[in-house]
Amino acid sequence: MARVLILPQGSFDYKPGQFVNLVRGDGLIRSYSTASLPRRDEHIELHVRRIPGGRMSNWLYDGSARGETVELRGPAGDCFYLGNSDEDLLLIGTGTGLAPLWGIVHDAIDRGHRGRLILYHGGRTEEGLYMVRELRELATQHPALSYRPCVLEGSASEGIEVGAIDRIVLDRHKDLGHWRIYLCGDPGLVFALRKKLFIQGASLKRIHADAFVLASQ
């Protein structure tokens, strides 16, 4: 995963967790979610996973884009903190789906959120997880936050659970009626888990989902 920082040349309003469309000089467009906080961070932060043969991801990932000018369009999406500080928030993401959840969690904490914040981040293997140390430190500093990393395959180190993230979440949260839920990452998981959460009692109006659909190369 690469953390890409973009310095806007002028005002660019967005809410942490929303996605923006990044437009390269040759017209290539890709969408990425924001992990930064506009009132605190000078740069807009994006998390980019290298896609084999991906023209935008490889351009950003290997440093070729350093110092280049790009166009930002947007923002869009409803994955952002709504400001109700007493709500319990359940945040579930895979891969770079952590980016918007990172922004939402920090926004909630900065605004004095009082309800529970439970963040699940999943990867196929432990190597697919990132910002583990930072999130553990953040959870130590803010007792309302619970960080629960998990992996699908292999053995994991202490504090990382092995298993399918959807099954882990559904087994631990039987009553979902009062939770506000954020889903980000793999589209297959997002769409399937949204349905499963609804069946288990979550209100569709309280589920906010951004599926990371891969564009053609």
C-alpha positions as a printed Julia matrix, in Angstrom:
217×3 Matrix{Float64}:
   0.0     0.0     0.0
   1.21    3.5    -0.83
   0.11    6.65    0.96
  -0.32    9.32   -1.71
  -0.4    12.98   -0.62
  -1.91   15.63   -2.88
  -1.58   19.34   -2.15
  -4.64   21.2    -3.5
  -3.93   24.46   -5.29
  -6.85   26.31   -3.72
  -9.93   25.3    -1.76
 -11.16   21.73   -2.06
 -13.97   20.87    0.34
 -14.63   17.26    1.28
 -15.6    15.13    4.25
 -13.14   12.5     5.51
 -14.09    9.18    3.96
 -15.62   10.54    0.77
 -13.99    9.58   -2.52
 -12.51   11.8    -5.2
 -11.84   11.25   -8.87
  -8.17   11.66   -9.72
  -7.6    12.8   -13.31
  -4.14   12.43  -14.84
  -2.86   14.78  -17.53
  -3.63   12.25  -20.27
  -7.26   12.01  -19.14
  -6.97    8.75  -17.18
  -9.44    8.78  -14.26
  -9.53    6.66  -11.13
 -11.47    7.0    -7.86
  -9.85    6.93   -4.42
 -11.22    7.49   -0.93
  -9.84   10.19    1.34
  -8.11    9.3     4.59
  -7.21   12.85    5.64
  -9.05   15.54    7.62
  -9.43   18.84    5.72
  -9.5    20.98    8.86
  -6.26   19.43   10.11
  -4.27   18.13    7.14
  -2.71   20.32    4.47
  -2.6    17.45    2.0
  -5.34   15.12    0.8
  -4.27   11.58    1.67
  -5.17    8.59   -0.5
  -4.27    4.92    0.01
  -3.33    3.14   -3.2
  -2.88   -0.57   -3.77
  -0.7    -1.61   -6.71
  -2.81   -3.36   -9.35
  -0.86   -5.59  -11.77
  -0.83   -3.69  -15.04
  -2.79   -0.81  -13.52
  -1.8     2.41  -15.25
  -2.82    4.78  -12.45
  -1.86    2.67   -9.46
   1.62    1.87  -10.78
   2.16    5.5   -11.77
   1.3     6.59   -8.23
   2.94    3.66   -6.49
   6.43    3.76   -8.0
   6.91    7.51   -7.55
   6.53    8.52  -11.2
   3.75   10.92  -10.2
   5.91   12.83   -7.71
   5.65   16.56   -8.43
   3.09   16.08  -11.21
  -0.14   18.1   -11.46
  -3.44   16.21  -11.41
  -7.06   17.27  -11.4
  -9.37   16.42   -8.51
 -13.08   16.01   -9.15
 -15.74   15.5    -6.51
 -16.05   14.69   -3.71
 -18.77   12.03   -3.71
 -20.03    9.16   -1.57
 -21.87    8.92    1.74
 -19.17    7.23    3.81
 -18.45   10.05    6.23
 -19.07   10.88    9.88
 -22.54   12.36   10.39
 -21.81   14.06   13.68
 -24.1    12.17   16.07
 -21.64   11.68   18.89
 -23.77    9.19   20.86
 -24.2     6.63   18.06
 -22.37    3.32   18.05
 -20.4     2.99   14.82
 -19.39   -0.31   13.24
 -16.75    0.12   10.54
 -15.78   -2.79    8.3
 -13.22   -2.67    5.5
 -10.83   -4.81    3.5
  -7.58   -3.79    1.84
  -7.39   -0.07    1.07
 -11.02    0.12    2.16
  -9.32    1.13    5.4
  -8.67    4.62    3.94
 -12.18    6.06    4.36
 -12.63    4.29    7.69
  -9.36    5.8     8.92
 -10.73    9.23    8.0
 -14.12    8.6     9.62
 -12.59    7.32   12.87
 -10.24   10.29   13.18
 -13.05   12.72   12.35
 -15.27   11.15   15.0
 -12.53   11.25   17.63
 -11.63   14.85   16.79
 -15.29   15.82   17.22
 -15.54   14.2    20.65
 -17.5    11.09   19.72
 -18.92    9.37   22.8
 -20.43    6.19   21.37
 -18.53    3.02   20.58
 -16.27    2.84   17.53
 -15.5    -0.7    16.42
 -13.22   -1.03   13.4
 -12.68   -4.33   11.59
  -9.98   -4.4     8.94
  -9.41   -7.55    6.92
  -6.74   -8.8     4.56
  -6.21  -12.07    2.77
  -2.97  -12.52    4.72
  -1.25  -10.56    7.45
   0.85   -8.8     4.79
  -2.39   -7.29    3.46
  -2.95   -5.34    6.67
  -1.4    -1.95    7.24
  -1.39    0.84    9.83
  -1.74   -1.86   12.48
   0.62   -0.14   14.93
  -1.0     3.27   14.42
  -4.5     1.92   14.98
  -3.48   -0.02   18.07
  -1.93    3.13   19.5
  -5.04    5.13   18.66
  -7.24    2.55   20.39
  -5.01    2.74   23.47
  -5.41    6.52   23.56
  -9.17    6.43   22.98
 -10.96    3.68   24.93
 -14.16    4.09   22.87
 -12.27    2.73   19.85
 -11.83   -1.01   19.4
  -9.55   -2.12   16.53
  -9.98   -5.7    15.32
  -7.72   -6.82   12.47
  -8.35  -10.17   10.82
  -6.97  -12.27    7.98
  -8.55  -14.9     5.77
  -5.6   -17.23    5.31
  -2.66  -18.58    7.27
  -1.65  -18.16   10.87
  -1.57  -14.7    12.34
   0.39  -13.04   15.09
  -1.07  -12.14   18.47
  -4.05   -9.81   18.28
  -5.0   -10.71   14.7
  -7.91  -13.09   14.19
  -8.02  -15.68   11.4
 -11.29  -16.11    9.53
 -13.64  -14.51    7.03
 -14.34  -10.95    8.11
 -18.06  -11.2     7.4
 -18.42  -14.29    9.56
 -16.38  -12.75   12.37
 -18.55   -9.61   12.37
 -21.86  -11.46   12.18
 -20.88  -13.91   14.93
 -19.91  -11.07   17.3
 -22.78   -8.69   16.59
 -26.14  -10.43   16.84
 -28.23   -7.32   17.45
 -27.47   -4.66   14.83
 -30.61   -2.55   15.03
 -29.02    0.48   16.71
 -25.65    0.52   14.93
 -24.61    2.87   12.15
 -22.45    0.81    9.8
 -19.78    1.67    7.24
 -18.64   -0.87    4.63
 -15.68   -0.25    2.32
 -13.44   -2.37    0.13
 -13.9    -5.45   -2.03
 -17.2    -5.09   -3.94
 -18.21   -8.73   -3.58
 -17.81   -8.56    0.18
 -19.48   -5.15    0.5
 -22.6    -6.13   -1.43
 -22.93   -9.54    0.24
 -22.25   -8.27    3.75
 -24.72   -5.4     3.35
 -27.45   -7.96    2.71
 -26.35  -10.17    5.6
 -26.24   -7.23    8.01
 -29.77   -6.26    6.99
 -31.02   -9.81    7.55
 -29.4    -9.7    11.0
 -31.32   -6.56   11.96
 -29.38   -3.56   10.61
 -31.4    -0.77    9.01
 -30.52   -0.17    5.35
 -30.76    3.56    6.05
 -27.95    3.19    8.57
 -25.59    1.22    6.32
 -23.19    3.34    4.29
 -21.26    1.44    1.65
 -18.51    2.23   -0.85
 -17.44   -0.75   -2.92
 -13.98   -0.45   -4.5
 -14.73   -1.57   -8.03
 -11.57   -2.07  -10.09
 -11.44   -0.18  -13.36
 -10.01   -1.7   -16.5
  -6.31   -1.06  -16.94
